Amino acid sequence: MKCEEKSSGIKGALKVYKIMYNTDKFTLILLPPIAIINAFKPYISLFATAYILNGLITKVSFKPLIVYALAAIVLNFIASFIENYLSKIQSVHNDVFVPKIYMDKAEKYLKMDYQLLESPKVNDINSKIWKDNNWGSGFYNLSYYLRLLLDNLFGFIIGVIMFIPLLMIGNGYITSIFLLLLLIFALVMALINSKVIQKKITELLNSPNFNIPYYAYFFWTMPINHILKTARIYKTSEILKDYIDKDNNVLIHFYKTFTKHQIKSGFISAISNGVLTVSAYLFVIVRAAAGAFPVGDIVRYAGTIYNTANNFFGLSSSLSILIDQTDRLQSTLEFMEIPNVLYRGTIPVEKRNDNDYLIEFHNVSFKYPGSDKYSLKNFSMKLNIGQRLAIVGMNGSGKTTMIKLLCRLYDPTEGKITLNGIDIRKYNYEEYMHLFSVVFQDFKLYSFKLSENIACSTAIDKKRAEYILHEVGISERYKKMEKKLDTYLYNNYDKGVEISGGEAQKIALARALYKNAPFILLDEPTAALDPISEFDIYSKFNEIVGEKTAIYISHRLSSCRFCDDIAVFHEGELIQRGNHNTLIADENGKYYELWNAQAQYYTESKAV
């Protein structure tokens, strides 16, 4: 089992470095030469100092000593210049590489099947990614620790090479063997210590007790302005403090335990480092006293011991941290490698100038991932070109689910949907999606220009956009915008305008109309509009939509009267269909019940 875990860890690490190399190879290629130069630099000064001291003791003339000193200064300058130059280049590549990685991750979100995004599996992976990428992890830190590892590795190798001549001088084989065994012992102890401590920290981070959901919710998920507005109106500071204090207690326990492990690790490392360093220094002093080498070389060997010992323990520490870093990036790799599950057909969607498309649901049933309950059951319906269909029903009756299936955000659990007689799964996915303009209930606008929000592009037909803005009833607000279509929405990134919920909904409607797709699907399209604006839009609805097929979901049954076709959903089934007069005449029907439940509001509205 342990061998499998080790193999998996190596395989996972190689995957991480392969991604780094493929994204920006110079992020990795430049690290070894930087580390080698960094490892050699201290020995330039050490060798120069040892040579000069030996020269002074043996009374060598000053000229060669000065030349040697100047050569050391020049070499040190050249090495530092090259190392700094390469480091700057590598740093730039690293700063470019990391955003590229996270852009690839963002693109994965955009290209991933929608049903996967809402699945328990992906939610669990995302939770693990969030946890794994906190506390000093992530691709940027990976590059830092990789450089640290290489710096210590090459420093240790060069230090050992520099120390070998001392071991070969005279009859120091016994003490050399003893020193070598001591070195191996210290190395094993350091590696075990680092591994144990990293394992304890990883267990601490992954412990179910280490859970700070309120920190994540209040400070990263929920917009801060939303918190502050609510806090002022309802004086929620106390309840916010209570929740945050719960997480604070978890964090305090975490940091106490973390610090305890770090102190223990530092204590063991200090003892190992001290024993090894003292033994090596005693070895050098004894050999020097025995006349094995000139007194000036004590500086060289003492400096070599100091550097090698530091590199030695730095190597064990950075190796253990790097292993932990690559392990904590595996959740990100797992997310990136999730395959899509929706079948992607290849049949092109017929381009028709008359938009003559017929969509039909054939005994469609559907369960959301992870649920045993049907959200839609044995649903059949035809959607003809130019049709105006209103879908009504109580919350959870399957209305929005039907729209999601129609747009292939999900595929049916049972049954099928056809376009002009062909299963929609057989069509090219992108071309099929192009048939629909949708305004979902939870639509979003971006903090981009108004034009970009409407066209979903940097290029826009200005005349068409302005005409549509007028048609959806936002022309008065538009006239007050100084930069017109170039006006930014909200104030997140540029000086923009704040818009109301109703105005945002009208812009979302404009976006749907601008796309000019054959099918327009509106999920609660007027929920945030005032009654007058709602009436204005519905009065123009047929004119705005033209010959397109329009399907919209509404809880306000009074707004359904202009539709010739109304579908009534209940508990995942289509139970009634007809126009308003036909449905209201059935006093035992669900539509009659829903209408009369809202009738008092229509009466009160007229009375007012």
C-alpha positions as CSV (number, residue, x, y, z in Angstrom):
1,M,0.0,0.0,0.0
2,K,2.8,2.4,0.9
3,C,4.6,1.7,-2.4
4,E,1.4,2.5,-4.3
5,E,1.1,5.7,-2.4
6,K,4.7,6.6,-3.1
7,S,4.3,5.8,-6.8
8,S,1.1,7.8,-6.9
9,G,2.9,10.7,-5.2
10,I,5.7,10.7,-7.7
11,K,3.3,10.3,-10.6
12,G,1.2,13.2,-9.2
13,A,4.4,15.4,-8.9
14,L,5.4,14.6,-12.4
15,K,2.0,15.7,-13.6
16,V,2.3,19.0,-11.8
17,Y,5.8,19.7,-13.4
18,K,4.6,18.6,-16.8
19,I,1.8,21.2,-16.6
20,M,4.3,23.8,-15.5
21,Y,6.6,22.9,-18.4
22,N,3.8,22.8,-21.0
23,T,2.4,26.1,-19.8
24,D,5.7,28.0,-19.7
25,K,8.9,25.9,-20.0
26,F,11.2,28.7,-18.9
27,T,9.6,28.7,-15.4
28,L,11.4,25.3,-14.9
29,I,14.4,25.5,-17.4
30,L,15.9,28.6,-15.7
31,L,15.8,27.2,-12.2
32,P,18.8,24.8,-12.4
33,P,21.4,27.3,-13.8
34,I,20.2,29.9,-11.2
35,A,20.6,27.3,-8.4
36,I,24.1,26.2,-9.6
37,I,25.4,29.8,-9.8
38,N,23.8,30.5,-6.3
39,A,25.6,27.4,-4.9
40,F,29.0,28.4,-6.3
41,K,29.0,32.0,-5.2
42,P,29.9,31.5,-1.5
43,Y,33.0,29.4,-2.5
44,I,34.5,32.2,-4.5
45,S,35.0,34.2,-1.4
46,L,36.0,31.2,0.7
47,F,38.7,30.1,-1.6
48,A,40.0,33.7,-2.0
49,T,40.1,34.2,1.7
50,A,41.9,30.9,2.3
51,Y,44.5,31.6,-0.4
52,I,45.1,35.1,0.9
53,L,45.5,33.9,4.5
54,N,47.9,31.1,3.5
55,G,49.8,33.7,1.4
56,L,50.1,36.1,4.3
57,I,51.3,33.3,6.6
58,T,53.9,32.1,4.1
59,K,54.8,35.7,3.3
60,V,54.0,35.5,-0.4
61,S,54.4,38.9,-2.3
62,F,51.3,41.1,-2.3
63,K,50.9,41.3,-6.1
64,P,49.5,37.7,-6.6
65,L,47.3,38.2,-3.5
66,I,45.8,41.4,-4.8
67,V,45.3,39.8,-8.3
68,Y,43.5,36.9,-6.6
69,A,41.4,39.2,-4.5
70,L,40.4,41.3,-7.5
71,A,39.6,38.1,-9.5
72,A,37.4,36.9,-6.7
73,I,35.5,40.3,-6.7
74,V,35.1,40.2,-10.5
75,L,33.9,36.6,-10.5
76,N,31.5,37.3,-7.6
77,F,30.1,40.3,-9.5
78,I,29.7,38.4,-12.7
79,A,28.0,35.5,-10.9
80,S,25.7,37.8,-9.0
81,F,24.8,39.7,-12.2
82,I,24.0,36.5,-14.1
83,E,22.1,35.0,-11.2
84,N,20.0,38.2,-10.7
85,Y,19.4,38.6,-14.4
86,L,18.2,35.0,-14.8
87,S,16.1,35.3,-11.6
88,K,14.3,38.3,-12.9
89,I,13.5,36.5,-16.2
90,Q,12.3,33.4,-14.3
91,S,10.2,35.6,-11.9
92,V,8.5,37.2,-14.9
93,H,7.8,33.8,-16.5
94,N,6.5,32.6,-13.2
95,D,4.2,35.6,-12.8
96,V,2.9,34.9,-16.3
97,F,2.7,31.1,-15.8
98,V,0.5,31.2,-12.7
99,P,-2.4,33.3,-14.2
100,K,-2.2,31.1,-17.3
101,I,-2.8,28.0,-15.1
102,Y,-5.8,29.6,-13.3
103,M,-7.1,30.9,-16.7
104,D,-7.1,27.2,-17.8
105,K,-9.0,26.3,-14.7
106,A,-11.5,29.1,-15.4
107,E,-11.8,27.8,-19.0
108,K,-12.5,24.3,-17.6
109,Y,-15.4,25.8,-15.7
110,L,-16.8,27.3,-18.9
111,K,-16.4,24.2,-20.9
112,M,-17.5,21.7,-18.3
113,D,-21.0,20.2,-18.6
114,Y,-23.4,22.2,-16.5
115,Q,-24.7,19.1,-14.8
116,L,-21.2,18.3,-13.6
117,L,-20.9,21.8,-12.0
118,E,-23.9,21.1,-9.8
119,S,-22.9,17.5,-9.0
120,P,-21.9,16.4,-5.5
121,K,-18.6,15.1,-6.9
122,V,-17.5,18.4,-8.4
123,N,-18.7,20.3,-5.3
124,D,-16.5,18.0,-3.1
125,I,-13.5,18.5,-5.3
126,N,-14.0,22.3,-5.3
127,S,-14.2,22.3,-1.5
128,K,-10.9,20.3,-1.4
129,I,-9.3,22.7,-3.8
130,W,-10.2,25.6,-1.6
131,K,-8.8,23.8,1.4
132,D,-5.7,22.6,-0.4
133,N,-4.8,26.0,-1.9
134,N,-4.9,27.8,1.5
135,W,-2.1,27.9,4.0
136,G,0.8,28.7,1.6
137,S,-0.1,26.3,-1.2
138,G,-0.7,26.8,-5.0
139,F,1.3,26.9,-8.1
140,Y,3.1,30.2,-7.3
141,N,4.4,28.7,-4.0
142,L,5.3,25.5,-5.8
143,S,7.8,27.4,-8.0
144,Y,9.3,29.1,-4.9
145,Y,9.8,25.8,-3.1
146,L,11.2,24.1,-6.2
147,R,13.8,26.8,-6.5
148,L,14.6,26.5,-2.8
149,L,15.0,22.7,-3.2
150,L,17.4,23.1,-6.2
151,D,19.4,25.8,-4.4
152,N,19.9,23.5,-1.4
153,L,20.5,20.4,-3.6
154,F,23.3,22.0,-5.7
155,G,24.7,23.7,-2.6
156,F,24.9,20.4,-0.8
157,I,26.5,18.6,-3.8
158,I,29.1,21.3,-4.3
159,G,29.8,21.5,-0.6
160,V,30.4,17.7,-0.4
161,I,32.7,17.9,-3.5
162,M,34.7,20.8,-1.8
163,F,35.0,18.8,1.4
164,I,36.2,15.5,-0.2
165,P,39.9,16.7,-0.5
166,L,40.0,17.1,3.3
167,L,38.8,13.5,3.8
168,M,41.6,12.2,1.5
169,I,44.4,14.1,3.2
170,G,46.7,12.0,5.4
171,N,45.4,9.1,7.5
172,G,41.9,10.5,8.2
173,Y,40.0,7.5,6.8
174,I,38.6,6.3,10.1
175,T,37.3,9.8,11.2
176,S,36.1,10.4,7.6
177,I,34.0,7.2,7.7
178,F,32.7,8.2,11.1
179,L,31.8,11.6,9.8
180,L,30.1,10.1,6.7
181,L,28.0,7.8,8.9
182,L,27.1,10.7,11.1
183,L,26.1,12.7,8.0
184,I,23.9,9.8,6.8
185,F,22.3,9.4,10.2
186,A,21.6,13.2,10.4
187,L,20.1,13.1,6.9
188,V,17.8,10.2,7.7
189,M,16.7,11.9,11.0
190,A,16.1,15.2,9.2
191,L,14.0,13.5,6.5
192,I,12.0,11.5,9.0
193,N,11.4,14.6,11.1
194,S,10.3,16.7,8.1
195,K,8.0,13.9,6.8
196,V,6.4,13.3,10.2
197,I,5.8,17.0,10.8
198,Q,4.4,17.6,7.3
199,K,2.1,14.6,7.7
200,K,0.8,15.9,11.0
201,I,0.2,19.4,9.5
202,T,-1.6,17.8,6.5
203,E,-3.7,15.7,8.9
204,L,-4.5,18.8,10.8
205,L,-5.6,20.7,7.7
206,N,-7.7,17.8,6.5
207,S,-9.3,17.1,9.8
208,P,-13.1,17.4,9.9
209,N,-12.6,19.5,13.0
210,F,-10.7,22.1,11.0
211,N,-13.6,23.7,9.3
212,I,-14.1,27.5,9.0
213,P,-17.2,27.9,6.7
214,Y,-18.2,31.2,8.1
215,Y,-14.8,32.8,7.3
216,A,-15.1,31.6,3.7
217,Y,-18.7,32.7,3.5
218,F,-18.4,36.2,5.1
219,F,-15.0,37.2,3.7
220,W,-14.7,35.4,0.3
221,T,-18.2,34.3,-0.9
222,M,-20.6,36.9,0.2
223,P,-20.1,40.5,-1.2
224,I,-18.9,42.7,1.6
225,N,-21.3,45.5,0.7
226,H,-24.2,43.1,1.1
227,I,-22.9,42.3,4.6
228,L,-22.4,45.9,5.6
229,K,-25.9,47.1,4.3
230,T,-27.6,44.3,6.2
231,A,-25.5,44.8,9.3
232,R,-26.5,48.5,9.5
233,I,-30.2,48.0,8.9
234,Y,-30.7,44.9,11.2
235,K,-27.8,45.4,13.6
236,T,-26.4,42.0,12.8
237,S,-22.9,42.7,14.2
238,E,-23.5,40.5,17.2
239,I,-24.6,37.4,15.3
240,L,-21.8,37.9,12.8
241,K,-19.4,38.1,15.6
242,D,-20.7,34.9,17.2
243,Y,-20.3,33.0,14.0
244,I,-16.8,34.4,13.3
245,D,-15.8,33.7,16.9
246,K,-16.6,30.0,16.3
247,D,-14.2,29.9,13.4
248,N,-11.7,32.0,15.4
249,N,-11.6,29.3,18.1
250,V,-11.0,26.7,15.4
251,L,-8.1,28.8,14.0
252,I,-6.6,29.4,17.4
253,H,-6.6,25.7,18.1
254,F,-5.0,25.1,14.6
255,Y,-2.3,27.7,15.1
256,K,-1.5,26.4,18.6
257,T,-1.2,22.8,17.3
258,F,0.7,24.0,14.2
259,T,3.2,26.0,16.3
260,K,3.7,23.1,18.7
261,H,4.6,20.8,15.7
262,Q,6.9,23.5,14.3
263,I,8.7,24.0,17.6
264,K,9.2,20.2,18.0
265,S,10.5,20.0,14.4
266,G,12.8,23.0,14.9
267,F,14.2,21.5,18.1
268,I,15.0,18.1,16.5
269,S,16.5,19.9,13.5
270,A,18.6,22.1,15.7
271,I,20.0,19.1,17.6
272,S,20.8,17.2,14.4
273,N,22.4,20.3,12.8
274,G,24.4,21.1,16.0
275,V,25.8,17.6,16.4
276,L,26.8,17.4,12.7
277,T,28.3,20.8,12.6
278,V,30.2,20.5,15.9
279,S,31.6,17.1,14.8
280,A,32.7,18.4,11.4
281,Y,34.3,21.5,13.0
282,L,36.2,19.3,15.5
283,F,37.3,17.1,12.6
284,V,38.7,20.1,10.8
285,I,40.5,21.4,13.9
286,V,42.0,18.1,14.7
287,R,43.2,17.6,11.1
288,A,44.6,21.2,11.0
289,A,46.4,20.7,14.3
290,A,48.0,17.5,12.9
291,G,49.4,19.5,10.0
292,A,47.2,17.9,7.4
293,F,46.7,21.3,5.6
294,P,47.7,25.0,6.0
295,V,46.0,27.1,8.7
296,G,44.4,29.3,6.1
297,D,42.4,26.4,4.8
298,I,40.6,26.2,8.1
299,V,38.5,29.1,6.9
300,R,37.7,27.4,3.6
301,Y,36.7,24.1,5.2
302,A,34.9,25.7,8.1
303,G,32.9,27.8,5.6
304,T,32.3,24.7,3.5
305,I,31.0,22.9,6.6
306,Y,28.7,25.7,7.5
307,N,27.2,26.1,4.0
308,T,26.9,22.3,3.5
309,A,25.2,21.8,6.8
310,N,22.7,24.6,6.1
311,N,22.1,23.2,2.6
312,F,21.8,19.7,4.0
313,F,18.9,20.6,6.4
314,G,17.4,23.1,4.0
315,L,17.3,20.2,1.4
316,S,15.4,17.8,3.7
317,S,13.0,20.6,4.8
318,S,12.3,21.9,1.3
319,L,11.9,18.4,-0.1
320,S,9.3,17.5,2.4
321,I,7.4,20.8,1.9
322,L,7.6,20.3,-1.9
323,I,6.1,16.8,-1.7
324,D,3.3,18.3,0.4
325,Q,2.8,21.1,-2.1
326,T,2.5,18.7,-5.1
327,D,0.2,16.5,-3.1
328,R,-2.1,19.5,-2.3
329,L,-2.2,20.4,-6.0
330,Q,-3.6,17.0,-6.9
331,S,-7.2,18.1,-6.2
332,T,-6.7,20.9,-8.8
333,L,-5.4,18.3,-11.3
334,E,-8.3,16.0,-10.5
335,F,-10.7,18.9,-11.4
336,M,-8.9,19.7,-14.6
337,E,-9.1,16.0,-15.7
338,I,-12.8,15.6,-15.1
339,P,-14.3,14.4,-18.4
340,N,-17.5,15.7,-19.8
341,V,-20.4,13.3,-19.8
342,L,-22.8,14.8,-22.3
343,Y,-22.7,13.2,-25.6
344,R,-21.4,15.6,-28.3
345,G,-23.1,14.9,-31.6
346,T,-21.7,15.9,-35.0
347,I,-24.8,16.6,-37.0
348,P,-25.0,20.3,-38.0
349,V,-28.1,22.2,-37.1
350,E,-29.9,23.2,-40.3
351,K,-29.7,27.0,-40.9
352,R,-33.2,28.0,-41.8
353,N,-34.2,31.6,-42.8
354,D,-37.8,30.8,-41.8
355,N,-36.7,29.5,-38.4
356,D,-39.0,26.5,-38.9
357,Y,-37.9,24.4,-36.0
358,L,-40.1,21.9,-34.1
359,I,-38.9,20.7,-30.7
360,E,-40.7,17.8,-29.0
361,F,-40.3,16.2,-25.5
362,H,-41.0,12.4,-25.7
363,N,-41.9,10.9,-22.2
364,V,-39.0,12.8,-20.6
365,S,-38.2,12.1,-16.9
366,F,-35.3,13.7,-15.0
367,K,-33.6,13.4,-11.6
368,Y,-30.9,15.9,-10.6
369,P,-27.5,14.3,-9.8
370,G,-27.5,12.9,-6.3
371,S,-31.2,13.0,-6.0
372,D,-33.7,10.0,-5.9
373,K,-36.7,12.3,-6.6
374,Y,-37.9,13.0,-10.1
375,S,-38.0,16.7,-10.9
376,L,-39.9,16.0,-14.2
377,K,-41.9,12.8,-14.8
378,N,-43.2,11.4,-18.1
379,F,-43.3,14.9,-19.7
380,S,-44.3,15.2,-23.3
381,M,-44.8,18.5,-25.3
382,K,-44.4,20.0,-28.7
383,L,-43.0,23.5,-29.2
384,N,-43.9,24.9,-32.6
385,I,-42.3,27.8,-34.4
386,G,-43.8,31.2,-33.5
387,Q,-45.5,29.9,-30.4
388,R,-46.1,31.9,-27.3
389,L,-46.1,29.5,-24.4
390,A,-46.4,30.5,-20.7
391,I,-45.4,27.9,-18.1
392,V,-47.0,28.3,-14.6
393,G,-47.0,26.3,-11.5
394,M,-45.9,26.3,-7.9
395,N,-42.2,26.3,-6.8
396,G,-40.5,23.0,-7.5
397,S,-43.0,21.9,-10.1
398,G,-40.4,21.3,-12.8
399,K,-40.7,24.6,-14.8
400,T,-37.0,25.6,-14.7
401,T,-35.9,22.0,-15.1
402,M,-37.8,21.8,-18.4
403,I,-35.9,24.9,-19.6
404,K,-32.5,23.4,-18.6
405,L,-33.3,20.2,-20.4
406,L,-34.4,22.1,-23.5
407,C,-31.0,24.0,-23.5
408,R,-29.1,20.7,-22.9
409,L,-27.7,21.9,-19.6
410,Y,-28.8,18.4,-18.6
411,D,-29.8,15.3,-20.5
412,P,-33.0,13.5,-19.7
413,T,-32.7,10.6,-17.3
414,E,-35.4,8.8,-19.4
415,G,-37.0,9.6,-22.7
416,K,-35.6,12.0,-25.3
417,I,-36.0,15.5,-26.8
418,T,-36.0,15.9,-30.6
419,L,-35.4,18.8,-33.0
420,N,-37.1,18.4,-36.3
421,G,-37.4,14.7,-35.5
422,I,-33.8,14.1,-34.6
423,D,-32.5,13.5,-31.0
424,I,-30.9,16.7,-29.9
425,R,-27.9,14.8,-28.5
426,K,-26.9,14.0,-32.1
427,Y,-26.5,17.6,-33.0
428,N,-23.3,19.6,-32.7
429,Y,-23.6,20.9,-29.2
430,E,-22.4,24.5,-29.9
431,E,-24.7,24.9,-32.9
432,Y,-27.7,23.6,-30.9
433,M,-27.0,26.0,-28.0
434,H,-27.0,28.8,-30.6
435,L,-30.7,28.3,-31.1
436,F,-31.6,29.7,-27.7
437,S,-31.6,33.1,-25.9
438,V,-32.3,32.6,-22.2
439,V,-32.9,34.9,-19.3
440,F,-32.6,32.7,-16.2
441,Q,-34.1,33.8,-12.9
442,D,-30.6,34.1,-11.4
443,F,-29.1,35.9,-14.5
444,K,-25.9,37.9,-14.0
445,L,-24.6,41.1,-15.6
446,Y,-20.9,41.8,-15.7
447,S,-19.0,44.9,-14.5
448,F,-18.2,45.5,-18.2
449,K,-19.5,48.1,-20.7
450,L,-23.2,48.2,-21.4
451,S,-22.5,47.2,-25.0
452,E,-20.4,44.2,-23.9
453,N,-23.2,43.0,-21.6
454,I,-25.7,43.2,-24.4
455,A,-23.6,41.7,-27.3
456,C,-21.4,39.4,-25.1
457,S,-18.6,40.7,-27.3
458,T,-16.4,43.7,-27.8
459,A,-18.1,44.3,-31.2
460,I,-21.7,45.5,-31.3
461,D,-24.3,46.8,-33.8
462,K,-25.0,50.1,-32.1
463,K,-28.2,50.9,-33.9
464,R,-29.7,47.5,-33.2
465,A,-28.6,47.6,-29.5
466,E,-30.2,51.1,-29.0
467,Y,-33.4,50.0,-30.7
468,I,-33.7,47.0,-28.4
469,L,-32.9,49.1,-25.3
470,H,-35.8,51.3,-26.4
471,E,-38.1,48.3,-26.9
472,V,-37.5,46.8,-23.5
473,G,-38.2,50.2,-21.8
474,I,-34.9,51.4,-20.6
475,S,-34.3,54.2,-23.1
476,E,-34.9,57.0,-20.5
477,R,-32.2,55.6,-18.3
478,Y,-29.9,55.0,-21.3
479,K,-30.2,58.7,-22.3
480,K,-28.8,59.7,-18.9
481,M,-25.7,57.6,-19.4
482,E,-22.9,60.0,-20.5
483,K,-20.9,57.3,-22.4
484,K,-24.0,55.6,-23.7
485,L,-23.1,52.0,-24.8
486,D,-19.5,52.5,-23.5
487,T,-20.8,53.1,-20.0
488,Y,-19.6,50.6,-17.4
489,L,-22.2,48.9,-15.2
490,Y,-21.4,49.1,-11.5
491,N,-18.3,50.5,-10.0
492,N,-16.1,47.4,-9.6
493,Y,-13.3,48.2,-12.1
494,D,-14.1,51.5,-13.7
495,K,-16.2,54.6,-13.0
496,G,-19.6,53.2,-13.9
497,V,-23.3,53.5,-13.1
498,E,-25.3,51.6,-10.4
499,I,-28.4,50.1,-11.9
500,S,-31.5,48.8,-10.1
501,G,-32.8,45.2,-10.2
502,G,-35.5,46.1,-12.7
503,E,-33.0,47.9,-15.0
504,A,-30.7,44.9,-14.8
505,Q,-33.6,42.6,-15.8
506,K,-34.4,44.8,-18.8
507,I,-30.7,44.7,-19.9
508,A,-30.8,40.9,-19.6
509,L,-33.9,40.9,-21.8
510,A,-32.1,43.2,-24.3
511,R,-29.2,40.7,-24.3
512,A,-31.6,37.8,-25.1
513,L,-33.2,39.8,-27.9
514,Y,-29.9,41.0,-29.4
515,K,-28.7,37.4,-29.9
516,N,-31.6,37.0,-32.3
517,A,-32.0,33.2,-31.7
518,P,-35.1,31.3,-32.9
519,F,-36.1,30.4,-29.3
520,I,-36.4,32.9,-26.5
521,L,-36.7,31.4,-23.0
522,L,-37.6,33.7,-20.1
523,D,-37.5,32.4,-16.5
524,E,-39.5,35.0,-14.4
525,P,-38.6,37.8,-16.9
526,T,-40.4,40.5,-15.0
527,A,-39.9,39.5,-11.4
528,A,-38.0,42.7,-10.5
529,L,-40.1,45.1,-12.6
530,D,-42.8,47.4,-11.4
531,P,-46.4,46.7,-12.7
532,I,-46.2,49.6,-15.2
533,S,-42.9,48.4,-16.7
534,E,-44.3,44.9,-16.8
535,F,-47.4,46.0,-18.6
536,D,-45.3,48.0,-21.1
537,I,-43.1,45.0,-21.9
538,Y,-46.0,42.6,-22.3
539,S,-47.9,45.0,-24.4
540,K,-45.0,45.0,-26.8
541,F,-44.1,41.4,-26.3
542,N,-45.4,40.0,-29.6
543,E,-43.9,42.8,-31.5
544,I,-40.5,42.5,-29.8
545,V,-40.3,38.7,-30.2
546,G,-41.5,38.7,-33.8
547,E,-41.7,35.3,-35.4
548,K,-39.5,33.7,-32.7
549,T,-40.8,31.0,-30.4
550,A,-41.1,32.4,-26.9
551,I,-41.4,30.4,-23.7
552,Y,-41.6,32.1,-20.4
553,I,-42.1,31.1,-16.8
554,S,-44.1,33.3,-14.5
555,H,-45.6,33.2,-11.0
556,R,-47.9,36.1,-11.9
557,L,-50.8,34.5,-13.7
558,S,-52.3,37.8,-14.6
559,S,-49.4,38.3,-17.1
560,C,-50.2,35.0,-18.8
561,R,-53.4,36.2,-20.4
562,F,-51.8,37.5,-23.6
563,C,-50.5,34.0,-24.3
564,D,-52.7,31.6,-26.4
565,D,-51.0,28.6,-24.9
566,I,-50.5,28.1,-21.1
567,A,-48.9,24.9,-19.6
568,V,-49.6,24.1,-16.0
569,F,-46.9,22.1,-14.1
570,H,-47.4,20.4,-10.8
571,E,-45.0,18.1,-8.9
572,G,-42.9,17.5,-12.0
573,E,-45.8,16.7,-14.4
574,L,-47.7,18.6,-17.1
575,I,-51.3,18.5,-15.8
576,Q,-53.1,21.1,-17.9
577,R,-52.7,23.0,-21.1
578,G,-54.8,25.6,-23.0
579,N,-55.5,29.3,-23.1
580,H,-56.6,31.4,-20.1
581,N,-60.3,31.2,-20.8
582,T,-60.3,27.4,-21.2
583,L,-58.2,26.8,-18.1
584,I,-60.1,29.2,-15.9
585,A,-63.3,27.5,-16.8
586,D,-62.1,24.3,-15.2
587,E,-63.0,25.0,-11.5
588,N,-61.4,21.7,-10.5
589,G,-58.1,22.4,-12.2
590,K,-54.8,23.7,-10.8
591,Y,-54.8,26.8,-12.9
592,Y,-58.2,27.8,-11.4
593,E,-56.8,27.3,-7.9
594,L,-53.6,29.3,-8.6
595,W,-55.6,32.1,-10.3
596,N,-58.0,32.5,-7.5
597,A,-55.2,32.3,-4.9
598,Q,-53.7,35.5,-6.6
599,A,-57.1,37.1,-7.5
600,Q,-57.3,39.2,-4.3
601,Y,-54.0,40.9,-5.3
602,Y,-55.4,41.8,-8.7
603,T,-58.6,43.2,-7.0
604,E,-56.6,45.1,-4.4
605,S,-54.4,46.6,-7.1
606,K,-57.3,47.9,-9.0
607,A,-58.9,49.3,-5.9
608,V,-55.8,51.2,-5.1
